[in-house]
Amino acid sequence: MMGESLDTKGFRATYVLLPDDDEDAVVAGVIFADQKTYSANAHDPATEAWYGRFRALLEDDPDWTDGDWVSFLSTR
């Protein structure tokens, strides 16, 4: 399901972390070009329909954290 919206305007990437210390947890980071395209996607009825199908697969509601991803490059 995570690959169904790869052509969404402003979508850049999804990163998924599977924590070593919790086999039942998944942390996903979804990256958009900017706040405007993220917000448009979040309020799109097609996104809401997709989320309904996705939520049915989860035991609990996910925690959401909005913010900016920042990358720091190392020269090592």
PDB file of N, CA, C and O in Angstrom:
ATOM      1  N   MET A   1       0.815  -1.195   0.000  1.00  0.00           N
ATOM      2  CA  MET A   1       0.000   0.000   0.000  1.00  0.00           C
ATOM      3  C   MET A   1       0.859   1.259   0.000  1.00  0.00           C
ATOM      4  O   MET A   1       0.447   2.291  -0.530  1.00  0.00           O
ATOM      5  N   MET A   2       2.042   1.181   0.588  1.00  0.00           N
ATOM      6  CA  MET A   2       2.883   2.374   0.686  1.00  0.00           C
ATOM      7  C   MET A   2       3.321   2.878  -0.691  1.00  0.00           C
ATOM      8  O   MET A   2       3.655   4.054  -0.835  1.00  0.00           O
ATOM      9  N   GLY A   3       3.325   2.020  -1.688  1.00  0.00           N
ATOM     10  CA  GLY A   3       3.760   2.426  -3.013  1.00  0.00           C
ATOM     11  C   GLY A   3       2.642   2.888  -3.937  1.00  0.00           C
ATOM     12  O   GLY A   3       2.896   3.201  -5.100  1.00  0.00           O
ATOM     13  N   GLU A   4       1.424   2.935  -3.448  1.00  0.00           N
ATOM     14  CA  GLU A   4       0.299   3.287  -4.308  1.00  0.00           C
ATOM     15  C   GLU A   4       0.275   4.750  -4.727  1.00  0.00           C
ATOM     16  O   GLU A   4      -0.334   5.080  -5.745  1.00  0.00           O
ATOM     17  N   SER A   5       0.909   5.624  -3.985  1.00  0.00           N
ATOM     18  CA  SER A   5       0.798   7.058  -4.249  1.00  0.00           C
ATOM     19  C   SER A   5       2.116   7.684  -4.671  1.00  0.00           C
ATOM     20  O   SER A   5       2.375   8.849  -4.370  1.00  0.00           O
ATOM     21  N   LEU A   6       2.938   6.931  -5.357  1.00  0.00           N
ATOM     22  CA  LEU A   6       4.254   7.439  -5.734  1.00  0.00           C
ATOM     23  C   LEU A   6       4.192   8.620  -6.693  1.00  0.00           C
ATOM     24  O   LEU A   6       5.154   9.381  -6.796  1.00  0.00           O
ATOM     25  N   ASP A   7       3.069   8.784  -7.400  1.00  0.00           N
ATOM     26  CA  ASP A   7       2.939   9.888  -8.343  1.00  0.00           C
ATOM     27  C   ASP A   7       2.213  11.098  -7.749  1.00  0.00           C
ATOM     28  O   ASP A   7       1.855  12.020  -8.483  1.00  0.00           O
ATOM     29  N   THR A   8       1.991  11.109  -6.425  1.00  0.00           N
ATOM     30  CA  THR A   8       1.332  12.223  -5.756  1.00  0.00           C
ATOM     31  C   THR A   8       2.177  13.486  -5.891  1.00  0.00           C
ATOM     32  O   THR A   8       3.391  13.456  -5.690  1.00  0.00           O
ATOM     33  N   LYS A   9       1.530  14.582  -6.228  1.00  0.00           N
ATOM     34  CA  LYS A   9       2.243  15.849  -6.414  1.00  0.00           C
ATOM     35  C   LYS A   9       3.024  16.211  -5.152  1.00  0.00           C
ATOM     36  O   LYS A   9       2.469  16.234  -4.053  1.00  0.00           O
ATOM     37  N   GLY A  10       4.305  16.491  -5.319  1.00  0.00           N
ATOM     38  CA  GLY A  10       5.161  16.909  -4.221  1.00  0.00           C
ATOM     39  C   GLY A  10       5.779  15.785  -3.414  1.00  0.00           C
ATOM     40  O   GLY A  10       6.671  16.032  -2.602  1.00  0.00           O
ATOM     41  N   PHE A  11       5.325  14.549  -3.618  1.00  0.00           N
ATOM     42  CA  PHE A  11       5.881  13.419  -2.875  1.00  0.00           C
ATOM     43  C   PHE A  11       7.330  13.201  -3.275  1.00  0.00           C
ATOM     44  O   PHE A  11       7.659  13.207  -4.461  1.00  0.00           O
ATOM     45  N   ARG A  12       8.202  13.006  -2.278  1.00  0.00           N
ATOM     46  CA  ARG A  12       9.625  12.778  -2.552  1.00  0.00           C
ATOM     47  C   ARG A  12      10.084  11.383  -2.125  1.00  0.00           C
ATOM     48  O   ARG A  12      10.783  10.713  -2.885  1.00  0.00           O
ATOM     49  N   ALA A  13       9.707  10.933  -0.926  1.00  0.00           N
ATOM     50  CA  ALA A  13      10.217   9.643  -0.441  1.00  0.00           C
ATOM     51  C   ALA A  13       9.462   9.201   0.797  1.00  0.00           C
ATOM     52  O   ALA A  13       8.829  10.002   1.484  1.00  0.00           O
ATOM     53  N   THR A  14       9.543   7.899   1.067  1.00  0.00           N
ATOM     54  CA  THR A  14       9.090   7.338   2.330  1.00  0.00           C
ATOM     55  C   THR A  14      10.242   6.509   2.887  1.00  0.00           C
ATOM     56  O   THR A  14      10.838   5.699   2.177  1.00  0.00           O
ATOM     57  N   TYR A  15      10.543   6.721   4.148  1.00  0.00           N
ATOM     58  CA  TYR A  15      11.540   5.934   4.853  1.00  0.00           C
ATOM     59  C   TYR A  15      10.827   5.149   5.937  1.00  0.00           C
ATOM     60  O   TYR A  15       9.937   5.675   6.606  1.00  0.00           O
ATOM     61  N   VAL A  16      11.213   3.891   6.116  1.00  0.00           N
ATOM     62  CA  VAL A  16      10.596   3.039   7.124  1.00  0.00           C
ATOM     63  C   VAL A  16      11.695   2.496   8.034  1.00  0.00           C
ATOM     64  O   VAL A  16      12.696   1.951   7.567  1.00  0.00           O
ATOM     65  N   LEU A  17      11.489   2.654   9.337  1.00  0.00           N
ATOM     66  CA  LEU A  17      12.409   2.144  10.341  1.00  0.00           C
ATOM     67  C   LEU A  17      11.721   1.007  11.084  1.00  0.00           C
ATOM     68  O   LEU A  17      10.603   1.163  11.575  1.00  0.00           O
ATOM     69  N   LEU A  18      12.385  -0.124  11.163  1.00  0.00           N
ATOM     70  CA  LEU A  18      11.914  -1.269  11.937  1.00  0.00           C
ATOM     71  C   LEU A  18      12.821  -1.366  13.160  1.00  0.00           C
ATOM     72  O   LEU A  18      13.928  -1.894  13.058  1.00  0.00           O
ATOM     73  N   PRO A  19      12.373  -0.867  14.317  1.00  0.00           N
ATOM     74  CA  PRO A  19      13.235  -0.805  15.497  1.00  0.00           C
ATOM     75  C   PRO A  19      13.727  -2.182  15.942  1.00  0.00           C
ATOM     76  O   PRO A  19      12.976  -3.158  15.929  1.00  0.00           O
ATOM     77  N   ASP A  20      14.985  -2.245  16.332  1.00  0.00           N
ATOM     78  CA  ASP A  20      15.580  -3.493  16.832  1.00  0.00           C
ATOM     79  C   ASP A  20      14.914  -3.976  18.113  1.00  0.00           C
ATOM     80  O   ASP A  20      14.829  -5.178  18.361  1.00  0.00           O
ATOM     81  N   ASP A  21      14.445  -3.038  18.921  1.00  0.00           N
ATOM     82  CA  ASP A  21      13.943  -3.400  20.246  1.00  0.00           C
ATOM     83  C   ASP A  21      12.418  -3.537  20.340  1.00  0.00           C
ATOM     84  O   ASP A  21      11.881  -3.680  21.438  1.00  0.00           O
ATOM     85  N   ASP A  22      11.726  -3.495  19.213  1.00  0.00           N
ATOM     86  CA  ASP A  22      10.263  -3.633  19.235  1.00  0.00           C
ATOM     87  C   ASP A  22       9.793  -4.195  17.900  1.00  0.00           C
ATOM     88  O   ASP A  22       9.591  -3.454  16.939  1.00  0.00           O
ATOM     89  N   GLU A  23       9.621  -5.502  17.851  1.00  0.00           N
ATOM     90  CA  GLU A  23       9.265  -6.154  16.588  1.00  0.00           C
ATOM     91  C   GLU A  23       7.862  -5.803  16.095  1.00  0.00           C
ATOM     92  O   GLU A  23       7.525  -6.089  14.946  1.00  0.00           O
ATOM     93  N   ASP A  24       7.046  -5.191  16.943  1.00  0.00           N
ATOM     94  CA  ASP A  24       5.700  -4.806  16.543  1.00  0.00           C
ATOM     95  C   ASP A  24       5.604  -3.360  16.085  1.00  0.00           C
ATOM     96  O   ASP A  24       4.541  -2.923  15.644  1.00  0.00           O
ATOM     97  N   ALA A  25       6.688  -2.618  16.180  1.00  0.00           N
ATOM     98  CA  ALA A  25       6.665  -1.192  15.841  1.00  0.00           C
ATOM     99  C   ALA A  25       7.201  -0.936  14.442  1.00  0.00           C
ATOM    100  O   ALA A  25       8.061  -1.659  13.940  1.00  0.00           O
ATOM    101  N   VAL A  26       6.676   0.099  13.837  1.00  0.00           N
ATOM    102  CA  VAL A  26       7.167   0.603  12.556  1.00  0.00           C
ATOM    103  C   VAL A  26       7.135   2.125  12.650  1.00  0.00           C
ATOM    104  O   VAL A  26       6.146   2.708  13.095  1.00  0.00           O
ATOM    105  N   VAL A  27       8.217   2.756  12.230  1.00  0.00           N
ATOM    106  CA  VAL A  27       8.275   4.214  12.185  1.00  0.00           C
ATOM    107  C   VAL A  27       8.442   4.592  10.724  1.00  0.00           C
ATOM    108  O   VAL A  27       9.386   4.153  10.068  1.00  0.00           O
ATOM    109  N   ALA A  28       7.532   5.404  10.215  1.00  0.00           N
ATOM    110  CA  ALA A  28       7.602   5.817   8.812  1.00  0.00           C
ATOM    111  C   ALA A  28       7.768   7.322   8.726  1.00  0.00           C
ATOM    112  O   ALA A  28       7.110   8.075   9.445  1.00  0.00           O
ATOM    113  N   GLY A  29       8.641   7.746   7.853  1.00  0.00           N
ATOM    114  CA  GLY A  29       8.824   9.165   7.553  1.00  0.00           C
ATOM    115  C   GLY A  29       8.452   9.391   6.101  1.00  0.00           C
ATOM    116  O   GLY A  29       9.044   8.794   5.203  1.00  0.00           O
ATOM    117  N   VAL A  30       7.479  10.246   5.872  1.00  0.00           N
ATOM    118  CA  VAL A  30       7.027  10.537   4.514  1.00  0.00           C
ATOM    119  C   VAL A  30       7.468  11.955   4.178  1.00  0.00           C
ATOM    120  O   VAL A  30       7.157  12.899   4.904  1.00  0.00           O
ATOM    121  N   ILE A  31       8.187  12.097   3.083  1.00  0.00           N
ATOM    122  CA  ILE A  31       8.805  13.361   2.714  1.00  0.00           C
ATOM    123  C   ILE A  31       8.080  13.973   1.515  1.00  0.00           C
ATOM    124  O   ILE A  31       7.866  13.312   0.498  1.00  0.00           O
ATOM    125  N   PHE A  32       7.705  15.247   1.654  1.00  0.00           N
ATOM    126  CA  PHE A  32       7.107  16.016   0.565  1.00  0.00           C
ATOM    127  C   PHE A  32       8.004  17.195   0.233  1.00  0.00           C
ATOM    128  O   PHE A  32       8.840  17.593   1.045  1.00  0.00           O
ATOM    129  N   ALA A  33       7.835  17.747  -0.941  1.00  0.00           N
ATOM    130  CA  ALA A  33       8.662  18.857  -1.407  1.00  0.00           C
ATOM    131  C   ALA A  33       8.544  20.073  -0.495  1.00  0.00           C
ATOM    132  O   ALA A  33       9.520  20.785  -0.257  1.00  0.00           O
ATOM    133  N   ASP A  34       7.331  20.299   0.011  1.00  0.00           N
ATOM    134  CA  ASP A  34       7.106  21.469   0.859  1.00  0.00           C
ATOM    135  C   ASP A  34       5.803  21.297   1.635  1.00  0.00           C
ATOM    136  O   ASP A  34       5.051  20.348   1.415  1.00  0.00           O
ATOM    137  N   GLN A  35       5.557  22.222   2.533  1.00  0.00           N
ATOM    138  CA  GLN A  35       4.372  22.169   3.382  1.00  0.00           C
ATOM    139  C   GLN A  35       3.087  22.255   2.559  1.00  0.00           C
ATOM    140  O   GLN A  35       2.089  21.617   2.895  1.00  0.00           O
ATOM    141  N   LYS A  36       3.109  23.033   1.498  1.00  0.00           N
ATOM    142  CA  LYS A  36       1.909  23.220   0.672  1.00  0.00           C
ATOM    143  C   LYS A  36       1.458  21.899   0.038  1.00  0.00           C
ATOM    144  O   LYS A  36       0.276  21.562   0.101  1.00  0.00           O
ATOM    145  N   THR A  37       2.379  21.151  -0.567  1.00  0.00           N
ATOM    146  CA  THR A  37       1.995  19.888  -1.208  1.00  0.00           C
ATOM    147  C   THR A  37       1.661  18.818  -0.176  1.00  0.00           C
ATOM    148  O   THR A  37       0.800  17.971  -0.412  1.00  0.00           O
ATOM    149  N   TYR A  38       2.344  18.855   0.972  1.00  0.00           N
ATOM    150  CA  TYR A  38       2.008  17.927   2.057  1.00  0.00           C
ATOM    151  C   TYR A  38       0.578  18.164   2.531  1.00  0.00           C
ATOM    152  O   TYR A  38      -0.202  17.222   2.668  1.00  0.00           O
ATOM    153  N   SER A  39       0.243  19.419   2.777  1.00  0.00           N
ATOM    154  CA  SER A  39      -1.084  19.760   3.279  1.00  0.00           C
ATOM    155  C   SER A  39      -2.165  19.414   2.258  1.00  0.00           C
ATOM    156  O   SER A  39      -3.224  18.903   2.623  1.00  0.00           O
ATOM    157  N   ALA A  40      -1.903  19.691   0.984  1.00  0.00           N
ATOM    158  CA  ALA A  40      -2.872  19.353  -0.061  1.00  0.00           C
ATOM    159  C   ALA A  40      -3.120  17.851  -0.094  1.00  0.00           C
ATOM    160  O   ALA A  40      -4.260  17.411  -0.238  1.00  0.00           O
ATOM    161  N   ASN A  41      -2.060  17.065   0.039  1.00  0.00           N
ATOM    162  CA  ASN A  41      -2.208  15.615   0.044  1.00  0.00           C
ATOM    163  C   ASN A  41      -2.973  15.152   1.281  1.00  0.00           C
ATOM    164  O   ASN A  41      -3.847  14.290   1.186  1.00  0.00           O
ATOM    165  N   ALA A  42      -2.650  15.716   2.427  1.00  0.00           N
ATOM    166  CA  ALA A  42      -3.287  15.303   3.681  1.00  0.00           C
ATOM    167  C   ALA A  42      -4.791  15.564   3.670  1.00  0.00           C
ATOM    168  O   ALA A  42      -5.541  14.858   4.344  1.00  0.00           O
ATOM    169  N   HIS A  43      -5.241  16.565   2.918  1.00  0.00           N
ATOM    170  CA  HIS A  43      -6.656  16.925   2.879  1.00  0.00           C
ATOM    171  C   HIS A  43      -7.370  16.416   1.631  1.00  0.00           C
ATOM    172  O   HIS A  43      -8.530  16.754   1.395  1.00  0.00           O
ATOM    173  N   ASP A  44      -6.693  15.618   0.847  1.00  0.00           N
ATOM    174  CA  ASP A  44      -7.277  15.057  -0.376  1.00  0.00           C
ATOM    175  C   ASP A  44      -8.201  13.886  -0.010  1.00  0.00           C
ATOM    176  O   ASP A  44      -7.787  13.003   0.740  1.00  0.00           O
ATOM    177  N   PRO A  45      -9.435  13.856  -0.516  1.00  0.00           N
ATOM    178  CA  PRO A  45     -10.338  12.733  -0.222  1.00  0.00           C
ATOM    179  C   PRO A  45      -9.754  11.367  -0.606  1.00  0.00           C
ATOM    180  O   PRO A  45     -10.044  10.367   0.051  1.00  0.00           O
ATOM    181  N   ALA A  46      -8.944  11.316  -1.654  1.00  0.00           N
ATOM    182  CA  ALA A  46      -8.318  10.043  -2.041  1.00  0.00           C
ATOM    183  C   ALA A  46      -7.345   9.573  -0.964  1.00  0.00           C
ATOM    184  O   ALA A  46      -7.235   8.375  -0.704  1.00  0.00           O
ATOM    185  N   THR A  47      -6.640  10.513  -0.338  1.00  0.00           N
ATOM    186  CA  THR A  47      -5.730  10.164   0.761  1.00  0.00           C
ATOM    187  C   THR A  47      -6.518   9.647   1.954  1.00  0.00           C
ATOM    188  O   THR A  47      -6.111   8.681   2.599  1.00  0.00           O
ATOM    189  N   GLU A  48      -7.630  10.280   2.247  1.00  0.00           N
ATOM    190  CA  GLU A  48      -8.468   9.835   3.358  1.00  0.00           C
ATOM    191  C   GLU A  48      -9.010   8.427   3.111  1.00  0.00           C
ATOM    192  O   GLU A  48      -9.090   7.621   4.038  1.00  0.00           O
ATOM    193  N   ALA A  49      -9.381   8.131   1.868  1.00  0.00           N
ATOM    194  CA  ALA A  49      -9.857   6.778   1.540  1.00  0.00           C
ATOM    195  C   ALA A  49      -8.728   5.764   1.696  1.00  0.00           C
ATOM    196  O   ALA A  49      -8.936   4.680   2.240  1.00  0.00           O
ATOM    197  N   TRP A  50      -7.532   6.114   1.219  1.00  0.00           N
ATOM    198  CA  TRP A  50      -6.372   5.242   1.366  1.00  0.00           C
ATOM    199  C   TRP A  50      -6.086   4.995   2.843  1.00  0.00           C
ATOM    200  O   TRP A  50      -5.843   3.861   3.255  1.00  0.00           O
ATOM    201  N   TYR A  51      -6.117   6.065   3.635  1.00  0.00           N
ATOM    202  CA  TYR A  51      -5.830   5.927   5.059  1.00  0.00           C
ATOM    203  C   TYR A  51      -6.835   4.994   5.736  1.00  0.00           C
ATOM    204  O   TYR A  51      -6.458   4.225   6.620  1.00  0.00           O
ATOM    205  N   GLY A  52      -8.083   5.047   5.344  1.00  0.00           N
ATOM    206  CA  GLY A  52      -9.080   4.145   5.914  1.00  0.00           C
ATOM    207  C   GLY A  52      -8.717   2.687   5.686  1.00  0.00           C
ATOM    208  O   GLY A  52      -8.866   1.865   6.590  1.00  0.00           O
ATOM    209  N   ARG A  53      -8.242   2.356   4.490  1.00  0.00           N
ATOM    210  CA  ARG A  53      -7.814   0.982   4.194  1.00  0.00           C
ATOM    211  C   ARG A  53      -6.553   0.630   4.985  1.00  0.00           C
ATOM    212  O   ARG A  53      -6.426  -0.482   5.498  1.00  0.00           O
ATOM    213  N   PHE A  54      -5.632   1.577   5.078  1.00  0.00           N
ATOM    214  CA  PHE A  54      -4.379   1.367   5.801  1.00  0.00           C
ATOM    215  C   PHE A  54      -4.635   1.186   7.295  1.00  0.00           C
ATOM    216  O   PHE A  54      -4.068   0.290   7.920  1.00  0.00           O
ATOM    217  N   ARG A  55      -5.484   2.032   7.865  1.00  0.00           N
ATOM    218  CA  ARG A  55      -5.773   1.986   9.301  1.00  0.00           C
ATOM    219  C   ARG A  55      -6.369   0.649   9.713  1.00  0.00           C
ATOM    220  O   ARG A  55      -6.143   0.181  10.829  1.00  0.00           O
ATOM    221  N   ALA A  56      -7.125   0.040   8.819  1.00  0.00           N
ATOM    222  CA  ALA A  56      -7.740  -1.258   9.115  1.00  0.00           C
ATOM    223  C   ALA A  56      -6.690  -2.340   9.372  1.00  0.00           C
ATOM    224  O   ALA A  56      -7.002  -3.366   9.976  1.00  0.00           O
ATOM    225  N   LEU A  57      -5.468  -2.129   8.929  1.00  0.00           N
ATOM    226  CA  LEU A  57      -4.386  -3.097   9.122  1.00  0.00           C
ATOM    227  C   LEU A  57      -3.651  -2.924  10.451  1.00  0.00           C
ATOM    228  O   LEU A  57      -2.856  -3.780  10.839  1.00  0.00           O
ATOM    229  N   LEU A  58      -3.918  -1.819  11.147  1.00  0.00           N
ATOM    230  CA  LEU A  58      -3.188  -1.482  12.369  1.00  0.00           C
ATOM    231  C   LEU A  58      -3.972  -1.860  13.618  1.00  0.00           C
ATOM    232  O   LEU A  58      -5.202  -1.840  13.620  1.00  0.00           O
ATOM    233  N   GLU A  59      -3.252  -2.202  14.673  1.00  0.00           N
ATOM    234  CA  GLU A  59      -3.900  -2.498  15.954  1.00  0.00           C
ATOM    235  C   GLU A  59      -4.401  -1.230  16.635  1.00  0.00           C
ATOM    236  O   GLU A  59      -5.473  -1.239  17.241  1.00  0.00           O
ATOM    237  N   ASP A  60      -3.649  -0.150  16.546  1.00  0.00           N
ATOM    238  CA  ASP A  60      -3.974   1.116  17.203  1.00  0.00           C
ATOM    239  C   ASP A  60      -3.806   2.269  16.223  1.00  0.00           C
ATOM    240  O   ASP A  60      -3.185   2.129  15.170  1.00  0.00           O
ATOM    241  N   ASP A  61      -4.377   3.419  16.599  1.00  0.00           N
ATOM    242  CA  ASP A  61      -4.148   4.619  15.797  1.00  0.00           C
ATOM    243  C   ASP A  61      -2.668   4.975  15.839  1.00  0.00           C
ATOM    244  O   ASP A  61      -2.037   4.855  16.889  1.00  0.00           O
ATOM    245  N   PRO A  62      -2.105   5.408  14.718  1.00  0.00           N
ATOM    246  CA  PRO A  62      -0.697   5.808  14.727  1.00  0.00           C
ATOM    247  C   PRO A  62      -0.525   7.170  15.393  1.00  0.00           C
ATOM    248  O   PRO A  62      -1.466   7.961  15.470  1.00  0.00           O
ATOM    249  N   ASP A  63       0.679   7.428  15.868  1.00  0.00           N
ATOM    250  CA  ASP A  63       1.050   8.753  16.347  1.00  0.00           C
ATOM    251  C   ASP A  63       1.562   9.543  15.154  1.00  0.00           C
ATOM    252  O   ASP A  63       2.317   9.016  14.338  1.00  0.00           O
ATOM    253  N   TRP A  64       1.157  10.800  15.048  1.00  0.00           N
ATOM    254  CA  TRP A  64       1.585  11.657  13.944  1.00  0.00           C
ATOM    255  C   TRP A  64       2.459  12.772  14.491  1.00  0.00           C
ATOM    256  O   TRP A  64       2.149  13.361  15.527  1.00  0.00           O
ATOM    257  N   THR A  65       3.537  13.057  13.805  1.00  0.00           N
ATOM    258  CA  THR A  65       4.396  14.180  14.135  1.00  0.00           C
ATOM    259  C   THR A  65       4.747  14.892  12.838  1.00  0.00           C
ATOM    260  O   THR A  65       5.419  14.330  11.973  1.00  0.00           O
ATOM    261  N   ASP A  66       4.291  16.126  12.709  1.00  0.00           N
ATOM    262  CA  ASP A  66       4.632  16.918  11.529  1.00  0.00           C
ATOM    263  C   ASP A  66       5.867  17.752  11.838  1.00  0.00           C
ATOM    264  O   ASP A  66       6.087  18.156  12.980  1.00  0.00           O
ATOM    265  N   GLY A  67       6.662  18.001  10.821  1.00  0.00           N
ATOM    266  CA  GLY A  67       7.864  18.815  11.004  1.00  0.00           C
ATOM    267  C   GLY A  67       8.713  18.796   9.754  1.00  0.00           C
ATOM    268  O   GLY A  67       8.292  18.306   8.707  1.00  0.00           O
ATOM    269  N   ASP A  68       9.900  19.329   9.871  1.00  0.00           N
ATOM    270  CA  ASP A  68      10.842  19.405   8.760  1.00  0.00           C
ATOM    271  C   ASP A  68      11.969  18.402   8.968  1.00  0.00           C
ATOM    272  O   ASP A  68      12.536  18.315  10.057  1.00  0.00           O
ATOM    273  N   TRP A  69      12.291  17.647   7.923  1.00  0.00           N
ATOM    274  CA  TRP A  69      13.437  16.740   7.944  1.00  0.00           C
ATOM    275  C   TRP A  69      14.680  17.544   7.594  1.00  0.00           C
ATOM    276  O   TRP A  69      14.679  18.330   6.647  1.00  0.00           O
ATOM    277  N   VAL A  70      15.732  17.339   8.363  1.00  0.00           N
ATOM    278  CA  VAL A  70      16.989  18.044   8.144  1.00  0.00           C
ATOM    279  C   VAL A  70      18.088  17.011   8.015  1.00  0.00           C
ATOM    280  O   VAL A  70      18.164  16.080   8.816  1.00  0.00           O
ATOM    281  N   SER A  71      18.938  17.165   7.016  1.00  0.00           N
ATOM    282  CA  SER A  71      20.041  16.244   6.802  1.00  0.00           C
ATOM    283  C   SER A  71      21.358  16.936   7.129  1.00  0.00           C
ATOM    284  O   SER A  71      21.600  18.069   6.713  1.00  0.00           O
ATOM    285  N   PHE A  72      22.193  16.248   7.869  1.00  0.00           N
ATOM    286  CA  PHE A  72      23.521  16.747   8.180  1.00  0.00           C
ATOM    287  C   PHE A  72      24.536  15.808   7.542  1.00  0.00           C
ATOM    288  O   PHE A  72      24.528  14.605   7.806  1.00  0.00           O
ATOM    289  N   LEU A  73      25.391  16.344   6.720  1.00  0.00           N
ATOM    290  CA  LEU A  73      26.369  15.531   6.010  1.00  0.00           C
ATOM    291  C   LEU A  73      27.658  15.431   6.836  1.00  0.00           C
ATOM    292  O   LEU A  73      28.073  16.393   7.481  1.00  0.00           O
ATOM    293  N   SER A  74      28.271  14.266   6.802  1.00  0.00           N
ATOM    294  CA  SER A  74      29.533  14.055   7.493  1.00  0.00           C
ATOM    295  C   SER A  74      30.645  13.938   6.462  1.00  0.00           C
ATOM    296  O   SER A  74      30.449  13.362   5.391  1.00  0.00           O
ATOM    297  N   THR A  75      31.799  14.478   6.781  1.00  0.00           N
ATOM    298  CA  THR A  75      32.944  14.395   5.878  1.00  0.00           C
ATOM    299  C   THR A  75      33.850  13.246   6.262  1.00  0.00           C
ATOM    300  O   THR A  75      34.919  13.082   5.675  1.00  0.00           O
ATOM    301  N   ARG A  76      33.447  12.447   7.234  1.00  0.00           N
ATOM    302  CA  ARG A  76      34.280  11.322   7.676  1.00  0.00           C
ATOM    303  C   ARG A  76      34.176  10.172   6.733  1.00  0.00           C
ATOM    304  O   ARG A  76      34.809   9.139   6.947  1.00  0.00           O
TER     305      ARG A  76
END
